[in-house]
Each structure stands twice: as structure tokens, then as C-alpha cells.
Amino acid sequence: MTMASSYSIAPLVVVLLAMLGTIPIMLSDKRPNLRESWTLLVAVGQFLLVAAMLPKVLAGGEYVFTIAQVLPGVPLQLRVDAMGMFFALVASFLWIFTSIYSIGYMRTLEEHGQTRYFAAFALAISSTIGVAFSANLLTLYLFYEMLSLSTYPLVTHEQNAEARASGRKYLTYILGTSIGLVLPAMLITYSLAGTLDFKTGGILAGVGSPEVLSLLLVLFIFGFAKAGIMPFHGWLPAAMVAPTPVSSFLHGVAVVKVGVFSILRIIFDIYGPNLLFDLNLNVVVTTLASITILVASLVALTQDNLKRRLAYSTIGQLSYMVLGAGMVSAAGMMGGMLHIVMHAFGKITLFFCAGAIYVASGKKYISQMDGLGRRMPVTYFAFFLGSLSIIGMPPLGGFISKWNLAMGALEAGQITLLVVLLVSSLLNAAYFFPIVYRGFFAQPAEGSSLDEVREAPLLVVIPLAVTACCSVLLFFFPNVFIDLAKLALGL
């Protein structure tokens, strides 16, 4: 343990809070107001506990708690470091707004199984924070699997044939890859290094042949399929059968970011950027990411279902984060890290808007949304801001992460990667701007009246307005995340 580390039960308390919060949520089944009060109380409490640890982490400190000793040199251990804090801060803050939005959405549509829904949500955020605060690969793996299982009831919430088929696909991709690829990769890593600890600069230097280390990296990248690297991305569009707050959570807050976070941990703290560069493995990372970015963007253009278009957009955006890590240049790695938070706020806004449109008008398809923006100006303006951030336009937060990625490509002398970034940003604009244009300027089809359409209820509209404003604020005040990223990357 370093001088800056302190042994503290705080990380365990944060992880357990939401997990134990499922008990009062389930006991309040017959009293919706009380059940949702518990949900909000747990969400706010968890964020405040995470935020309370921020000053020490920003000062270079860490919180460590060992739950149990599992294998020699591999404890079940939690550690709050800069990288974990970066992710936990985003996830816990956005869970508050997802909870508020969920209440408005689920009540307005009078959805069934709301208690199960809120309980599964609490378990999912607990698993997400567990991944963020994992001190080693084994701990991360266990929380990663817990997240897969706790989100299954959310994906299959509708309980119909389509939802069950999507749920099977979801678990097949997510569990199949983690058990079939990550587990053996973890065993090989342990046999080579004698530890699974996350360590700045990595643990694999000088312990294996280039061939073995190359194979390991591919196993890890495809094994953490929540990151949506092609061809292991099919679960993500399939999961769109879930209610929109679940899609928001999957794409903005937790599941997909857990996949990317896991890959970044592998690149930065198991391999280390230097080893990656020395073995030329960074080319593998950037190639897989570039293909995913371009193909997903092209597929997004063809989707008429709004949530599916957003899903394919997410697949591409996740690979920006992996691309930045693979550049192994200071600006590139910084851009990859920052895109986690910028994309989280931008994409959760877009999904919130998609849900608001559905609640207010019952429409799921972009081709049916002509003129809706004039009836729902707040929702559509928020969608416009979220789009600008994902595209990477100032003054939205996404500009900062994409600027760093572009600078990182130049720093690394990778002009091809710069072209990938520019082309994909143009494709982002091509699949987002028509939605906004149709909403504000196109005339509804003959015979379809929008006179009855109004903005969705306040509990649905307020969260999307707040997250859209946050996307703007992140352009002007990104310093907390920049400082955490610098600490995490040792810059």
C-alpha cells in the first residue's frame, strides 16, 4: 500500500449502499411513493459518498479495502484511485437523473413490474460502482458478471417473446464472451505475472512471449463484449426492446461504459502503454476500434427506429474511447478517457429525448416524427445539444474529447486515425441532424395531426434538460475530469 493510500471501509459502503437499497425498495412494493423515495434517497446518497472521496483522490490519494483473500496475491479488494473515481463520479451522478426520469416514464406509461425494475436498477448501479472501485482483475470480473445478471431483468422487462429473445441474445453475448474469453485470459495473466493487480505501467512487461501477449490482448478486447467492439456488438441493438430509461442507463451510464472501462484497465494497468507500443499491439487496438467506428456509423445512417439509430451510434462512440487508449500518445489517451464522460452526458440526453417523444406521441420511427419539434421544443432542443456533443462541436463537452483524440492522432503520427475521426464525425452529423431538421422544419404527413402532442411530463423533461445543460457546462468546466484523467494516466 502506498503512502497516499488509506485503509478504509468507505469503498465497500458505497458499493453496498445501492445493493442493500434493493431491500426497502422491494418491501415498498404496494406503496409506489415510498418505493421511489427509497430509490432517490439511495441514488443521492451514493453520489454524495462518492463525491466525499473526491478531494483525497484529486490530491493523489487512494482508499483501499480488502474484502477477502481469494488466491495467493489476489485478494477480493476495492481501491478508489483516480481512474475508478472518474468513472464512479459519472455513473453515480447520472443515476440520480435516470431514477427521476424512470419514475416519470414508468408512471406515465403505467408500466408493469415497477418494483422489480427499480430493484434491478439498484443492483446494476451497485455492480457498476464495484467495477469502478475494483483493485484487481478478479474483483472487476466478479462485479462485471454481477452487472450482466442484474441487467437481464431490465432488458427483458416487457416479458414478451421479443424481449425474451433479446434477453437470451444479451446473456449469450455478454456471459459467453466473458466466461469463454476473459476467464482463460485472466488465468493466463495470473500464471505469467503471479498477480492480477491493476498497476500503473502494467504487470506483464517481460513475463511472456509477444505471441502469448498478443493473443491475451485479443481475448480481453473481445471478451469484454459490453464495449461493443465488432463483431461482438449484436447484443446492443437487440437490448433496445427494453424501456427507454434502461436504454439510457445501458448506453449513458453503466453497461457499455463498464465494457470500455474494463478494456482501458487492461491497456493502462495490465499491459501498460509502453509494452503495448513496444510490441506494436497498439495497432491491433486502433484497427479494431477504427473498423467498429466506421461500420457502426454507416449502419446508424440506415436505421429508422430512433433507439436503434442511437444504439449503433453508441457502438461507434465506444470505440472512440478504445481508439484513444490505443494511440498511446498523451493527448490520445486523455481524449479516450474524457470521451467516457462527454459521451455519457450527450448520449443519455439523446435517449431521454427518445423516451420523451415516445411518452408524448407514441412514435418510435424517425420517418413519423416530422413536425414534432414544434410541439416539443424543449425535448428537441435538448436532442440538438446532445447531438452536437456527440458530433464534437463547440461549445459542447464532446468537442474537448474529440479535439484531444485528433491531437493524439497527430502526436502519434497516425494520419489514418485522424481521417477515421473526421469521417466518422461527418457521419455522426449525417445521422443526427436530419432528426432535428425533420422535427423543427418538416411538415407532418397528410392526415396526421399533432394537435394533441405536448411535452412529456415534467419528471421526464427535467432530467433531459439538466443533462443537456451539463453537456454545455462540461465544455467550460471540464477540469475535475481532466485532473482525474491526468492522475489516472500518470501525465
C-alpha positions as CSV (number, residue, x, y, z in Angstrom):
1,M,0.0,0.0,0.0
2,T,1.4,3.4,-1.0
3,M,1.9,6.3,1.5
4,A,-1.1,8.0,-0.1
5,S,-3.4,5.0,0.3
6,S,-5.6,4.7,3.4
7,Y,-7.3,1.6,4.5
8,S,-11.0,2.5,4.7
9,I,-14.4,0.8,4.6
10,A,-15.7,3.7,2.5
11,P,-15.5,1.9,-0.9
12,L,-17.4,-1.1,0.5
13,V,-20.1,1.2,1.9
14,V,-20.6,2.9,-1.4
15,V,-20.9,-0.4,-3.3
16,L,-23.2,-1.9,-0.6
17,L,-25.5,1.1,-0.3
18,A,-27.4,0.5,-3.6
19,M,-27.2,-3.3,-3.1
20,L,-28.9,-3.1,0.3
21,G,-31.2,-0.4,-1.1
22,T,-33.0,-3.1,-3.0
23,I,-34.5,-4.4,0.3
24,P,-36.6,-1.3,1.2
25,I,-37.4,-0.8,-2.5
26,M,-38.9,-4.4,-2.7
27,L,-40.6,-4.1,0.7
28,S,-42.4,-0.9,-0.6
29,D,-44.0,-2.8,-3.5
30,K,-47.5,-1.6,-2.6
31,R,-46.5,2.0,-1.8
32,P,-45.1,3.5,-5.0
33,N,-44.3,6.9,-3.5
34,L,-42.3,5.3,-0.7
35,R,-40.5,2.9,-3.1
36,E,-39.5,5.7,-5.4
37,S,-38.4,7.8,-2.4
38,W,-36.0,5.0,-1.4
39,T,-34.7,4.8,-5.0
40,L,-33.9,8.6,-5.0
41,L,-32.5,8.5,-1.4
42,V,-30.1,5.7,-2.3
43,A,-29.1,7.4,-5.6
44,V,-28.4,10.8,-4.0
45,G,-26.7,9.1,-1.0
46,Q,-24.4,7.1,-3.2
47,F,-23.3,10.1,-5.3
48,L,-22.6,12.1,-2.1
49,L,-20.5,9.3,-0.7
50,V,-18.5,9.1,-4.0
51,A,-18.1,12.9,-4.1
52,A,-16.8,12.9,-0.5
53,M,-13.8,10.8,-1.6
54,L,-13.0,13.1,-4.5
55,P,-10.7,15.6,-2.7
56,K,-8.3,13.0,-1.4
57,V,-8.2,11.2,-4.8
58,L,-7.5,14.6,-6.6
59,A,-4.7,15.1,-4.1
60,G,-3.1,11.8,-5.3
61,G,-4.5,9.6,-2.5
62,E,-6.4,6.3,-2.6
63,Y,-8.9,4.4,-0.5
64,V,-8.4,0.7,-0.1
65,F,-10.5,-2.1,1.4
66,T,-9.8,-5.8,1.3
67,I,-13.0,-8.0,1.4
68,A,-11.3,-11.4,1.4
69,Q,-8.1,-13.2,0.3
70,V,-9.0,-15.5,-2.5
71,L,-5.8,-16.7,-4.1
72,P,-2.1,-16.0,-3.2
73,G,-1.5,-12.4,-4.3
74,V,-5.1,-12.0,-5.5
75,P,-7.4,-10.5,-2.8
76,L,-11.1,-9.6,-3.4
77,Q,-10.2,-5.9,-3.0
78,L,-11.7,-2.5,-3.6
79,R,-9.5,0.5,-4.4
80,V,-10.6,4.1,-5.1
81,D,-8.0,5.5,-7.5
82,A,-8.2,8.3,-10.0
83,M,-9.5,6.1,-12.8
84,G,-12.1,4.5,-10.6
85,M,-13.2,7.8,-9.2
86,F,-13.5,9.2,-12.8
87,F,-16.0,6.5,-13.7
88,A,-17.9,6.3,-10.4
89,L,-18.5,10.1,-10.4
90,V,-20.1,9.9,-13.8
91,A,-22.2,6.8,-13.1
92,S,-23.4,7.8,-9.6
93,F,-24.3,11.4,-10.7
94,L,-26.3,10.3,-13.8
95,W,-28.1,7.5,-11.8
96,I,-29.9,10.3,-9.9
97,F,-31.4,11.7,-13.1
98,T,-32.1,8.3,-14.6
99,S,-34.1,7.5,-11.4
100,I,-36.1,10.7,-11.7
101,Y,-36.7,10.0,-15.4
102,S,-37.6,6.4,-14.7
103,I,-40.3,7.5,-12.2
104,G,-41.9,9.9,-14.8
105,Y,-41.6,7.4,-17.6
106,M,-42.8,4.3,-15.9
107,R,-45.7,6.0,-14.2
108,T,-46.9,7.8,-17.3
109,L,-47.0,4.6,-19.3
110,E,-48.3,2.7,-16.3
111,E,-45.7,0.0,-16.8
112,H,-46.0,-3.3,-15.0
113,G,-43.3,-4.7,-12.7
114,Q,-42.0,-1.4,-11.5
115,T,-40.7,-2.7,-8.1
116,R,-38.7,-5.4,-9.9
117,Y,-37.4,-2.7,-12.3
118,F,-36.2,-0.3,-9.6
119,A,-34.7,-3.1,-7.5
120,A,-32.8,-4.5,-10.6
121,F,-31.6,-0.9,-11.3
122,A,-30.2,-0.5,-7.8
123,L,-28.3,-3.8,-8.2
124,A,-27.0,-2.7,-11.5
125,I,-25.6,0.6,-10.2
126,S,-24.0,-1.2,-7.3
127,S,-22.2,-3.6,-9.7
128,T,-21.1,-0.6,-11.8
129,I,-19.5,1.1,-8.8
130,G,-18.0,-2.2,-7.9
131,V,-16.3,-2.4,-11.3
132,A,-15.1,1.2,-10.9
133,F,-13.6,0.6,-7.5
134,S,-12.0,-2.9,-8.3
135,A,-8.4,-3.1,-7.2
136,N,-7.6,-6.1,-9.5
137,L,-8.9,-8.1,-12.4
138,L,-10.6,-10.8,-10.4
139,T,-12.7,-8.3,-8.4
140,L,-13.6,-6.4,-11.6
141,Y,-14.6,-9.7,-13.3
142,L,-16.9,-10.6,-10.4
143,F,-18.7,-7.3,-10.5
144,Y,-18.8,-7.3,-14.3
145,E,-20.7,-10.6,-14.2
146,M,-23.0,-9.3,-11.4
147,L,-23.8,-6.4,-13.7
148,S,-24.7,-8.8,-16.6
149,L,-27.1,-10.8,-14.4
150,S,-28.7,-7.7,-12.7
151,T,-29.4,-6.0,-16.1
152,Y,-31.1,-9.1,-17.6
153,P,-34.5,-8.4,-15.9
154,L,-34.2,-4.8,-17.2
155,V,-33.6,-5.9,-20.8
156,T,-36.5,-8.5,-20.6
157,H,-38.8,-6.1,-18.7
158,E,-41.6,-6.3,-21.3
159,Q,-41.8,-10.1,-20.7
160,N,-43.0,-10.8,-24.3
161,A,-41.4,-13.1,-26.9
162,E,-39.3,-10.3,-28.4
163,A,-38.0,-9.3,-25.0
164,R,-37.1,-12.8,-24.0
165,A,-35.3,-13.5,-27.3
166,S,-33.3,-10.3,-26.9
167,G,-32.6,-11.2,-23.3
168,R,-31.2,-14.6,-24.4
169,K,-29.0,-12.8,-27.1
170,Y,-27.9,-10.3,-24.4
171,L,-26.7,-13.0,-22.0
172,T,-25.2,-15.2,-24.8
173,Y,-23.0,-12.3,-26.0
174,I,-22.2,-10.9,-22.6
175,L,-21.7,-14.0,-20.5
176,G,-20.5,-16.2,-23.3
177,T,-17.6,-13.8,-24.1
178,S,-16.6,-13.1,-20.5
179,I,-16.6,-16.8,-19.5
180,G,-15.2,-18.1,-22.8
181,L,-12.5,-15.4,-23.3
182,V,-11.9,-13.2,-20.3
183,L,-11.7,-16.1,-17.8
184,P,-9.0,-18.0,-19.6
185,A,-7.1,-14.8,-20.3
186,M,-7.2,-14.0,-16.6
187,L,-5.9,-17.4,-15.7
188,I,-3.0,-17.0,-18.2
189,T,-2.3,-13.5,-16.9
190,Y,-2.1,-14.9,-13.3
191,S,0.2,-17.7,-14.3
192,L,2.5,-15.3,-16.1
193,A,2.6,-12.4,-13.6
194,G,1.6,-14.0,-10.3
195,T,-0.8,-11.2,-9.7
196,L,-3.9,-9.6,-11.1
197,D,-3.5,-6.2,-9.5
198,F,-4.0,-3.0,-11.5
199,K,-0.7,-1.2,-11.5
200,T,0.3,2.0,-13.3
201,G,2.6,0.8,-16.2
202,G,1.2,-2.7,-16.2
203,I,2.2,-6.1,-14.8
204,L,3.0,-8.0,-18.0
205,A,6.3,-6.4,-19.1
206,G,9.0,-9.1,-19.5
207,V,6.8,-12.0,-18.4
208,G,5.5,-13.6,-21.7
209,S,6.3,-14.0,-25.4
210,P,5.0,-11.4,-27.8
211,E,2.7,-14.1,-29.3
212,V,1.1,-15.0,-26.0
213,L,0.7,-11.4,-25.0
214,S,-0.9,-10.6,-28.4
215,L,-3.4,-13.5,-28.0
216,L,-4.2,-12.3,-24.5
217,L,-5.0,-8.8,-25.6
218,V,-7.4,-10.0,-28.3
219,L,-9.1,-12.3,-25.7
220,F,-9.5,-9.4,-23.4
221,I,-10.8,-6.9,-26.0
222,F,-13.4,-9.3,-27.4
223,G,-14.1,-10.8,-24.0
224,F,-15.3,-7.6,-22.6
225,A,-18.1,-7.5,-25.1
226,K,-20.0,-4.9,-23.2
227,A,-17.7,-2.4,-25.1
228,G,-19.5,-3.4,-28.3
229,I,-16.3,-4.0,-30.4
230,M,-17.4,-5.6,-33.7
231,P,-18.3,-8.4,-34.3
232,F,-19.4,-8.8,-30.6
233,H,-21.9,-5.9,-30.8
234,G,-25.1,-7.6,-31.7
235,W,-26.5,-7.6,-28.1
236,L,-26.6,-3.9,-28.1
237,P,-29.3,-3.1,-30.7
238,A,-31.2,-6.2,-29.5
239,A,-31.4,-4.8,-26.0
240,M,-33.4,-1.8,-27.4
241,V,-36.6,-3.7,-26.6
242,A,-36.1,-2.6,-23.0
243,P,-37.9,0.5,-21.7
244,T,-36.1,3.8,-22.6
245,P,-34.8,4.5,-19.1
246,V,-33.0,1.1,-19.4
247,S,-31.5,2.1,-22.7
248,S,-30.4,5.4,-21.2
249,F,-28.7,3.5,-18.4
250,L,-27.2,0.9,-20.7
251,H,-25.8,3.5,-23.0
252,G,-25.2,6.5,-21.0
253,V,-24.3,5.3,-17.5
254,A,-23.3,1.8,-17.0
255,V,-23.2,-1.3,-19.1
256,V,-21.3,-0.2,-22.2
257,K,-19.0,2.1,-20.2
258,V,-18.2,-0.8,-17.9
259,G,-17.0,-2.7,-21.0
260,V,-14.8,0.2,-22.2
261,F,-13.6,0.9,-18.6
262,S,-12.5,-2.8,-18.4
263,I,-10.6,-2.6,-21.6
264,L,-8.9,0.7,-20.5
265,R,-7.9,-1.0,-17.3
266,I,-6.3,-3.8,-19.4
267,I,-4.5,-1.4,-21.6
268,F,-3.3,1.0,-19.0
269,D,-2.9,-1.2,-15.8
270,I,-2.3,-4.8,-17.0
271,Y,-0.3,-4.1,-20.2
272,G,0.8,-0.5,-19.8
273,P,1.1,1.9,-22.8
274,N,4.9,1.3,-23.2
275,L,4.5,-2.5,-23.5
276,L,1.6,-2.1,-25.9
277,F,3.7,0.2,-28.1
278,D,6.9,-1.9,-27.9
279,L,5.0,-5.0,-29.1
280,N,3.2,-3.0,-31.7
281,L,-0.1,-4.1,-30.1
282,N,-1.5,-0.6,-30.2
283,V,-2.1,-1.2,-33.9
284,V,-4.4,-4.1,-33.1
285,V,-6.4,-1.9,-30.7
286,T,-6.7,1.1,-33.1
287,T,-7.5,-1.2,-36.1
288,L,-10.4,-3.0,-34.3
289,A,-11.7,0.4,-33.0
290,S,-11.5,2.2,-36.3
291,I,-13.4,-0.6,-38.1
292,T,-16.1,-0.5,-35.4
293,I,-16.4,3.3,-35.5
294,L,-16.9,3.5,-39.3
295,V,-19.1,0.4,-39.8
296,A,-21.4,1.3,-36.8
297,S,-21.7,4.9,-38.1
298,L,-22.7,3.7,-41.6
299,V,-25.2,1.2,-40.2
300,A,-26.7,4.0,-37.9
301,L,-27.5,6.0,-41.1
302,T,-29.8,3.2,-42.3
303,Q,-31.9,2.9,-39.1
304,D,-35.4,4.4,-39.0
305,N,-36.1,3.3,-35.4
306,L,-34.7,6.1,-33.3
307,K,-33.5,3.9,-30.4
308,R,-31.7,1.6,-32.9
309,R,-30.0,4.5,-34.6
310,L,-28.8,5.7,-31.2
311,A,-27.7,2.1,-30.4
312,Y,-25.5,1.9,-33.4
313,S,-24.2,5.4,-32.7
314,T,-23.2,4.2,-29.3
315,I,-21.3,1.2,-30.7
316,G,-19.2,3.7,-32.8
317,Q,-18.7,6.1,-29.9
318,L,-17.5,3.5,-27.5
319,S,-14.7,2.7,-29.9
320,Y,-13.5,6.3,-29.8
321,M,-12.6,5.6,-26.2
322,V,-10.7,2.4,-27.1
323,L,-9.1,4.2,-30.1
324,G,-7.7,6.9,-27.8
325,A,-6.2,4.3,-25.5
326,G,-4.7,2.5,-28.4
327,M,-3.0,5.7,-29.7
328,V,-0.7,5.5,-26.6
329,S,0.0,9.3,-27.1
330,A,-0.7,11.6,-24.1
331,A,-3.4,13.6,-25.9
332,G,-5.0,10.4,-27.4
333,M,-5.2,8.6,-24.1
334,M,-6.6,11.8,-22.5
335,G,-9.2,12.1,-25.3
336,G,-10.3,8.4,-24.9
337,M,-10.8,8.9,-21.1
338,L,-12.6,12.2,-21.5
339,H,-14.9,10.8,-24.1
340,I,-16.3,8.5,-21.4
341,V,-17.9,11.4,-19.6
342,M,-18.7,13.5,-22.6
343,H,-20.4,10.7,-24.3
344,A,-22.2,9.7,-21.1
345,F,-23.9,13.1,-20.8
346,G,-24.6,13.5,-24.5
347,K,-26.0,10.0,-25.2
348,I,-28.1,9.8,-22.0
349,T,-29.7,13.1,-23.2
350,L,-30.5,11.6,-26.6
351,F,-32.1,8.5,-25.1
352,F,-34.0,10.6,-22.6
353,C,-35.4,12.6,-25.6
354,A,-36.3,9.4,-27.5
355,G,-38.2,8.3,-24.5
356,A,-39.9,11.6,-24.1
357,I,-41.0,11.6,-27.7
358,Y,-42.5,8.1,-27.2
359,V,-44.3,9.1,-24.0
360,A,-45.7,12.2,-25.6
361,S,-46.6,10.9,-29.1
362,G,-46.2,7.1,-29.1
363,K,-43.7,7.4,-32.0
364,K,-40.6,5.3,-32.4
365,Y,-39.7,5.8,-36.0
366,I,-37.8,8.9,-37.3
367,S,-39.9,8.9,-40.5
368,Q,-43.0,9.6,-38.4
369,M,-41.5,12.4,-36.4
370,D,-42.0,15.3,-38.9
371,G,-43.0,18.5,-37.1
372,L,-42.8,17.0,-33.6
373,G,-40.1,19.5,-32.6
374,R,-42.5,22.4,-32.9
375,R,-44.8,20.6,-30.4
376,M,-42.0,19.5,-28.1
377,P,-39.4,22.4,-28.4
378,V,-37.6,21.6,-25.1
379,T,-37.1,18.0,-25.9
380,Y,-35.9,18.7,-29.4
381,F,-33.6,21.4,-28.4
382,A,-32.1,19.1,-25.8
383,F,-31.7,16.5,-28.5
384,F,-29.9,19.1,-30.7
385,L,-27.5,19.9,-27.9
386,G,-26.8,16.2,-27.2
387,S,-26.2,15.6,-30.9
388,L,-23.7,18.5,-31.1
389,S,-21.8,17.0,-28.2
390,I,-21.6,13.5,-29.7
391,I,-20.6,15.0,-33.1
392,G,-17.9,17.0,-31.3
393,M,-19.0,20.6,-31.9
394,P,-18.2,23.6,-29.6
395,P,-19.4,24.8,-27.1
396,L,-20.3,21.2,-26.1
397,G,-18.2,18.8,-24.0
398,G,-17.8,16.4,-26.8
399,F,-15.6,18.9,-28.6
400,I,-12.9,18.6,-25.9
401,S,-12.6,14.8,-26.0
402,K,-12.7,14.8,-29.8
403,W,-10.1,17.6,-30.0
404,N,-7.8,15.6,-27.8
405,L,-8.3,12.5,-29.9
406,A,-7.5,14.4,-33.0
407,M,-4.3,15.9,-31.4
408,G,-3.4,12.4,-30.1
409,A,-3.6,11.0,-33.7
410,L,-1.3,13.8,-34.9
411,E,1.1,13.2,-31.9
412,A,1.3,9.5,-32.7
413,G,1.9,10.3,-36.4
414,Q,-1.3,8.4,-37.3
415,I,-2.9,10.4,-40.1
416,T,-5.2,7.4,-40.9
417,L,-6.7,7.6,-37.4
418,L,-7.3,11.4,-37.9
419,V,-9.1,10.6,-41.1
420,V,-11.2,8.0,-39.3
421,L,-12.1,10.6,-36.6
422,L,-13.1,13.3,-39.2
423,V,-15.1,10.9,-41.5
424,S,-17.0,9.4,-38.5
425,S,-17.8,12.9,-37.1
426,L,-19.3,13.8,-40.5
427,L,-21.3,10.6,-40.4
428,N,-22.4,11.5,-36.8
429,A,-23.8,14.7,-38.2
430,A,-25.4,12.9,-41.1
431,Y,-27.4,10.6,-38.9
432,F,-28.3,13.2,-36.2
433,F,-29.1,16.5,-37.9
434,P,-31.9,15.1,-40.1
435,I,-33.8,14.1,-36.9
436,V,-33.6,17.7,-35.6
437,Y,-34.4,19.2,-39.0
438,R,-37.5,17.0,-39.5
439,G,-38.7,17.8,-36.0
440,F,-38.5,21.6,-36.4
441,F,-38.9,22.2,-40.2
442,A,-40.7,19.3,-41.9
443,Q,-44.5,19.2,-42.2
444,P,-46.4,16.2,-40.7
445,A,-47.7,13.7,-43.2
446,E,-51.1,14.4,-44.6
447,G,-53.9,13.2,-42.3
448,S,-51.7,13.0,-39.2
449,S,-52.5,15.6,-36.6
450,L,-50.1,16.7,-33.9
451,D,-52.6,18.9,-32.1
452,E,-52.8,16.6,-29.1
453,V,-49.0,16.3,-28.7
454,R,-47.4,18.2,-25.8
455,E,-44.1,18.0,-24.0
456,A,-43.8,14.8,-21.8
457,P,-44.5,15.2,-18.1
458,L,-42.0,17.2,-16.0
459,L,-40.3,14.2,-14.4
460,V,-39.4,13.1,-17.9
461,V,-38.4,16.6,-19.3
462,I,-36.4,17.9,-16.4
463,P,-33.7,15.2,-16.4
464,L,-33.1,15.6,-20.2
465,A,-32.9,19.4,-19.8
466,V,-30.4,19.0,-17.0
467,T,-28.2,16.5,-18.8
468,A,-28.3,18.7,-21.9
469,C,-27.2,21.7,-19.9
470,C,-24.4,19.6,-18.3
471,S,-23.1,18.8,-21.8
472,V,-22.7,22.5,-22.3
473,L,-21.2,23.1,-18.8
474,L,-18.6,20.3,-19.4
475,F,-17.2,22.4,-22.3
476,F,-16.5,25.3,-19.9
477,F,-15.7,23.4,-16.7
478,P,-14.1,20.1,-17.6
479,N,-11.2,20.4,-15.1
480,V,-12.3,17.9,-12.4
481,F,-12.3,15.2,-15.1
482,I,-9.2,16.4,-16.8
483,D,-7.3,16.3,-13.5
484,L,-8.6,12.8,-12.7
485,A,-7.6,11.6,-16.2
486,K,-4.1,13.1,-15.8
487,L,-3.7,11.3,-12.5
488,A,-5.0,8.0,-13.9
489,L,-2.7,8.2,-16.9
490,G,0.3,9.5,-14.9
491,L,0.6,12.5,-17.2
